[in-house]
Amino acid sequence: MRNDCVDCLRGVGIFIIVWSHISLGILLDEIVNPIVLGVFFILSGMFYRSMPLYDLLRSKGKRLISPWLIFVVMGYVYHWLYSFVDSKPFDYLMLIEDLYIGDDYRANIPCWFLISLFEVMLIYALLEKYIQSRGRRIVVLLVISIIGNIMLCEGWNYFYIGKTLFYISLFGAGNMFLKPLKRLRGGGDFVMAATILLLVKVYVIDNQFADYCLGWIVALCITVGIFSVCGNIKNTNVLAATLCFLGKNSLVILSFHILVLDFVWRLLYPCFGTPGTILSFFISIIVTTLCVPMIYVYNNIMLSKLWKRDE
């Protein structure tokens, strides 16, 4: 049974990600990296089920690597077609270069998340198998995340491993500690703490390592706080139902919105130029709405025809 609060939180998160790719404001960038993405890893950890390694590779390969391949191919086709419009040579090797370097801004920007989440689940499954002590596993996860943070600071993100290592402890926190979120109390305190720490992150911290460490804490506080305050929310009104819909289909929106955004940007830029915060908000609504047809195609054609969903 789906949790409406989880879907709403995912819906808010995916809309902020779309908005951040349109607005040039520093605040949205600070919220997304690594806070909103951290929340997504926490939520993924909450619903992770332990399984044999072969079953994990098969199941998550279908759910994460197959969509990654589909949407990257779409990105290739899209950029190939526009290479004729722009009269520019098409870079056929951009995907290989992106994977090797760890860039995430050419073939299809957000698709790195699918690979990174797959890597997180694989590493986490190995830790579960070989480190039986929960306390030792927690220590190892934190050490791995520190290593990942250092790698990102040094620009080492081959095959997105830097991001994978950094986010794995948030995934583990979601799996080991945050499943019974409805039992938590004091959500307002967590939200207040997250707000204060976010302000510190934006206006005080200027070191990338410390910035990501603080973002890690903010992501955890936001998730705990929202679930403590709104854990029993239901999609009984238009706003909640809309956010739930976006949350349920966040993978498709994440993977497809950059292509839609590029198309919309090409149409609107001659008229409006670089959008400000308010205009970018409304453009985000347009872009998210234009993802709905792809949501239908993905859910009703790709999933049902190309492979069966795992139960």
Secondary structure as a PSIPRED ss2 file (coil, helix, strand):
# PSIPRED VFORMAT (PSIPRED V4.0)

   1 M C   1.000  0.000  0.000
   2 R C   1.000  0.000  0.000
   3 N C   1.000  0.000  0.000
   4 D H   0.000  1.000  0.000
   5 C H   0.000  1.000  0.000
   6 V H   0.000  1.000  0.000
   7 D H   0.000  1.000  0.000
   8 C H   0.000  1.000  0.000
   9 L H   0.000  1.000  0.000
  10 R H   0.000  1.000  0.000
  11 G H   0.000  1.000  0.000
  12 V H   0.000  1.000  0.000
  13 G H   0.000  1.000  0.000
  14 I H   0.000  1.000  0.000
  15 F H   0.000  1.000  0.000
  16 I H   0.000  1.000  0.000
  17 I H   0.000  1.000  0.000
  18 V H   0.000  1.000  0.000
  19 W H   0.000  1.000  0.000
  20 S H   0.000  1.000  0.000
  21 H C   1.000  0.000  0.000
  22 I C   1.000  0.000  0.000
  23 S C   1.000  0.000  0.000
  24 L C   1.000  0.000  0.000
  25 G C   1.000  0.000  0.000
  26 I H   0.000  1.000  0.000
  27 L H   0.000  1.000  0.000
  28 L H   0.000  1.000  0.000
  29 D H   0.000  1.000  0.000
  30 E H   0.000  1.000  0.000
  31 I H   0.000  1.000  0.000
  32 V H   0.000  1.000  0.000
  33 N H   0.000  1.000  0.000
  34 P H   0.000  1.000  0.000
  35 I H   0.000  1.000  0.000
  36 V H   0.000  1.000  0.000
  37 L H   0.000  1.000  0.000
  38 G H   0.000  1.000  0.000
  39 V H   0.000  1.000  0.000
  40 F H   0.000  1.000  0.000
  41 F H   0.000  1.000  0.000
  42 I H   0.000  1.000  0.000
  43 L H   0.000  1.000  0.000
  44 S H   0.000  1.000  0.000
  45 G H   0.000  1.000  0.000
  46 M H   0.000  1.000  0.000
  47 F C   1.000  0.000  0.000
  48 Y C   1.000  0.000  0.000
  49 R C   1.000  0.000  0.000
  50 S C   1.000  0.000  0.000
  51 M C   1.000  0.000  0.000
  52 P C   1.000  0.000  0.000
  53 L H   0.000  1.000  0.000
  54 Y H   0.000  1.000  0.000
  55 D H   0.000  1.000  0.000
  56 L H   0.000  1.000  0.000
  57 L H   0.000  1.000  0.000
  58 R H   0.000  1.000  0.000
  59 S H   0.000  1.000  0.000
  60 K H   0.000  1.000  0.000
  61 G H   0.000  1.000  0.000
  62 K H   0.000  1.000  0.000
  63 R H   0.000  1.000  0.000
  64 L H   0.000  1.000  0.000
  65 I H   0.000  1.000  0.000
  66 S H   0.000  1.000  0.000
  67 P H   0.000  1.000  0.000
  68 W H   0.000  1.000  0.000
  69 L H   0.000  1.000  0.000
  70 I H   0.000  1.000  0.000
  71 F H   0.000  1.000  0.000
  72 V H   0.000  1.000  0.000
  73 V H   0.000  1.000  0.000
  74 M H   0.000  1.000  0.000
  75 G H   0.000  1.000  0.000
  76 Y H   0.000  1.000  0.000
  77 V H   0.000  1.000  0.000
  78 Y H   0.000  1.000  0.000
  79 H H   0.000  1.000  0.000
  80 W H   0.000  1.000  0.000
  81 L H   0.000  1.000  0.000
  82 Y H   0.000  1.000  0.000
  83 S H   0.000  1.000  0.000
  84 F H   0.000  1.000  0.000
  85 V H   0.000  1.000  0.000
  86 D H   0.000  1.000  0.000
  87 S C   1.000  0.000  0.000
  88 K C   1.000  0.000  0.000
  89 P C   1.000  0.000  0.000
  90 F C   1.000  0.000  0.000
  91 D C   1.000  0.000  0.000
  92 Y C   1.000  0.000  0.000
  93 L C   1.000  0.000  0.000
  94 M H   0.000  1.000  0.000
  95 L H   0.000  1.000  0.000
  96 I H   0.000  1.000  0.000
  97 E H   0.000  1.000  0.000
  98 D H   0.000  1.000  0.000
  99 L H   0.000  1.000  0.000
 100 Y H   0.000  1.000  0.000
 101 I H   0.000  1.000  0.000
 102 G C   1.000  0.000  0.000
 103 D C   1.000  0.000  0.000
 104 D C   1.000  0.000  0.000
 105 Y C   1.000  0.000  0.000
 106 R C   1.000  0.000  0.000
 107 A C   1.000  0.000  0.000
 108 N C   1.000  0.000  0.000
 109 I H   0.000  1.000  0.000
 110 P H   0.000  1.000  0.000
 111 C H   0.000  1.000  0.000
 112 W H   0.000  1.000  0.000
 113 F H   0.000  1.000  0.000
 114 L H   0.000  1.000  0.000
 115 I H   0.000  1.000  0.000
 116 S H   0.000  1.000  0.000
 117 L H   0.000  1.000  0.000
 118 F H   0.000  1.000  0.000
 119 E H   0.000  1.000  0.000
 120 V H   0.000  1.000  0.000
 121 M H   0.000  1.000  0.000
 122 L H   0.000  1.000  0.000
 123 I H   0.000  1.000  0.000
 124 Y H   0.000  1.000  0.000
 125 A H   0.000  1.000  0.000
 126 L H   0.000  1.000  0.000
 127 L H   0.000  1.000  0.000
 128 E H   0.000  1.000  0.000
 129 K H   0.000  1.000  0.000
 130 Y H   0.000  1.000  0.000
 131 I C   1.000  0.000  0.000
 132 Q C   1.000  0.000  0.000
 133 S C   1.000  0.000  0.000
 134 R H   0.000  1.000  0.000
 135 G H   0.000  1.000  0.000
 136 R H   0.000  1.000  0.000
 137 R H   0.000  1.000  0.000
 138 I H   0.000  1.000  0.000
 139 V H   0.000  1.000  0.000
 140 V H   0.000  1.000  0.000
 141 L H   0.000  1.000  0.000
 142 L H   0.000  1.000  0.000
 143 V H   0.000  1.000  0.000
 144 I H   0.000  1.000  0.000
 145 S H   0.000  1.000  0.000
 146 I H   0.000  1.000  0.000
 147 I H   0.000  1.000  0.000
 148 G H   0.000  1.000  0.000
 149 N H   0.000  1.000  0.000
 150 I H   0.000  1.000  0.000
 151 M H   0.000  1.000  0.000
 152 L H   0.000  1.000  0.000
 153 C H   0.000  1.000  0.000
 154 E C   1.000  0.000  0.000
 155 G C   1.000  0.000  0.000
 156 W C   1.000  0.000  0.000
 157 N C   1.000  0.000  0.000
 158 Y H   0.000  1.000  0.000
 159 F H   0.000  1.000  0.000
 160 Y H   0.000  1.000  0.000
 161 I H   0.000  1.000  0.000
 162 G H   0.000  1.000  0.000
 163 K H   0.000  1.000  0.000
 164 T H   0.000  1.000  0.000
 165 L H   0.000  1.000  0.000
 166 F H   0.000  1.000  0.000
 167 Y H   0.000  1.000  0.000
 168 I H   0.000  1.000  0.000
 169 S H   0.000  1.000  0.000
 170 L H   0.000  1.000  0.000
 171 F H   0.000  1.000  0.000
 172 G H   0.000  1.000  0.000
 173 A H   0.000  1.000  0.000
 174 G H   0.000  1.000  0.000
 175 N H   0.000  1.000  0.000
 176 M H   0.000  1.000  0.000
 177 F C   1.000  0.000  0.000
 178 L C   1.000  0.000  0.000
 179 K C   1.000  0.000  0.000
 180 P C   1.000  0.000  0.000
 181 L H   0.000  1.000  0.000
 182 K H   0.000  1.000  0.000
 183 R H   0.000  1.000  0.000
 184 L C   1.000  0.000  0.000
 185 R C   1.000  0.000  0.000
 186 G C   1.000  0.000  0.000
 187 G H   0.000  1.000  0.000
 188 G H   0.000  1.000  0.000
 189 D H   0.000  1.000  0.000
 190 F H   0.000  1.000  0.000
 191 V H   0.000  1.000  0.000
 192 M H   0.000  1.000  0.000
 193 A H   0.000  1.000  0.000
 194 A H   0.000  1.000  0.000
 195 T H   0.000  1.000  0.000
 196 I H   0.000  1.000  0.000
 197 L H   0.000  1.000  0.000
 198 L H   0.000  1.000  0.000
 199 L H   0.000  1.000  0.000
 200 V H   0.000  1.000  0.000
 201 K H   0.000  1.000  0.000
 202 V H   0.000  1.000  0.000
 203 Y H   0.000  1.000  0.000
 204 V C   1.000  0.000  0.000
 205 I C   1.000  0.000  0.000
 206 D C   1.000  0.000  0.000
 207 N C   1.000  0.000  0.000
 208 Q H   0.000  1.000  0.000
 209 F H   0.000  1.000  0.000
 210 A H   0.000  1.000  0.000
 211 D H   0.000  1.000  0.000
 212 Y H   0.000  1.000  0.000
 213 C H   0.000  1.000  0.000
 214 L H   0.000  1.000  0.000
 215 G H   0.000  1.000  0.000
 216 W H   0.000  1.000  0.000
 217 I H   0.000  1.000  0.000
 218 V H   0.000  1.000  0.000
 219 A H   0.000  1.000  0.000
 220 L H   0.000  1.000  0.000
 221 C H   0.000  1.000  0.000
 222 I H   0.000  1.000  0.000
 223 T H   0.000  1.000  0.000
 224 V H   0.000  1.000  0.000
 225 G H   0.000  1.000  0.000
 226 I H   0.000  1.000  0.000
 227 F H   0.000  1.000  0.000
 228 S H   0.000  1.000  0.000
 229 V H   0.000  1.000  0.000
 230 C H   0.000  1.000  0.000
 231 G C   1.000  0.000  0.000
 232 N C   1.000  0.000  0.000
 233 I C   1.000  0.000  0.000
 234 K C   1.000  0.000  0.000
 235 N C   1.000  0.000  0.000
 236 T C   1.000  0.000  0.000
 237 N C   1.000  0.000  0.000
 238 V H   0.000  1.000  0.000
 239 L H   0.000  1.000  0.000
 240 A H   0.000  1.000  0.000
 241 A H   0.000  1.000  0.000
 242 T H   0.000  1.000  0.000
 243 L H   0.000  1.000  0.000
 244 C H   0.000  1.000  0.000
 245 F H   0.000  1.000  0.000
 246 L H   0.000  1.000  0.000
 247 G H   0.000  1.000  0.000
 248 K H   0.000  1.000  0.000
 249 N C   1.000  0.000  0.000
 250 S H   0.000  1.000  0.000
 251 L H   0.000  1.000  0.000
 252 V H   0.000  1.000  0.000
 253 I H   0.000  1.000  0.000
 254 L H   0.000  1.000  0.000
 255 S H   0.000  1.000  0.000
 256 F H   0.000  1.000  0.000
 257 H H   0.000  1.000  0.000
 258 I H   0.000  1.000  0.000
 259 L H   0.000  1.000  0.000
 260 V H   0.000  1.000  0.000
 261 L H   0.000  1.000  0.000
 262 D H   0.000  1.000  0.000
 263 F H   0.000  1.000  0.000
 264 V H   0.000  1.000  0.000
 265 W H   0.000  1.000  0.000
 266 R H   0.000  1.000  0.000
 267 L H   0.000  1.000  0.000
 268 L H   0.000  1.000  0.000
 269 Y H   0.000  1.000  0.000
 270 P H   0.000  1.000  0.000
 271 C H   0.000  1.000  0.000
 272 F H   0.000  1.000  0.000
 273 G C   1.000  0.000  0.000
 274 T C   1.000  0.000  0.000
 275 P C   1.000  0.000  0.000
 276 G C   1.000  0.000  0.000
 277 T H   0.000  1.000  0.000
 278 I H   0.000  1.000  0.000
 279 L H   0.000  1.000  0.000
 280 S H   0.000  1.000  0.000
 281 F H   0.000  1.000  0.000
 282 F H   0.000  1.000  0.000
 283 I H   0.000  1.000  0.000
 284 S H   0.000  1.000  0.000
 285 I H   0.000  1.000  0.000
 286 I H   0.000  1.000  0.000
 287 V H   0.000  1.000  0.000
 288 T H   0.000  1.000  0.000
 289 T H   0.000  1.000  0.000
 290 L H   0.000  1.000  0.000
 291 C C   1.000  0.000  0.000
 292 V H   0.000  1.000  0.000
 293 P H   0.000  1.000  0.000
 294 M H   0.000  1.000  0.000
 295 I H   0.000  1.000  0.000
 296 Y H   0.000  1.000  0.000
 297 V H   0.000  1.000  0.000
 298 Y H   0.000  1.000  0.000
 299 N H   0.000  1.000  0.000
 300 N H   0.000  1.000  0.000
 301 I H   0.000  1.000  0.000
 302 M H   0.000  1.000  0.000
 303 L H   0.000  1.000  0.000
 304 S H   0.000  1.000  0.000
 305 K H   0.000  1.000  0.000
 306 L H   0.000  1.000  0.000
 307 W C   1.000  0.000  0.000
 308 K C   1.000  0.000  0.000
 309 R C   1.000  0.000  0.000
 310 D C   1.000  0.000  0.000
 311 E C   1.000  0.000  0.000
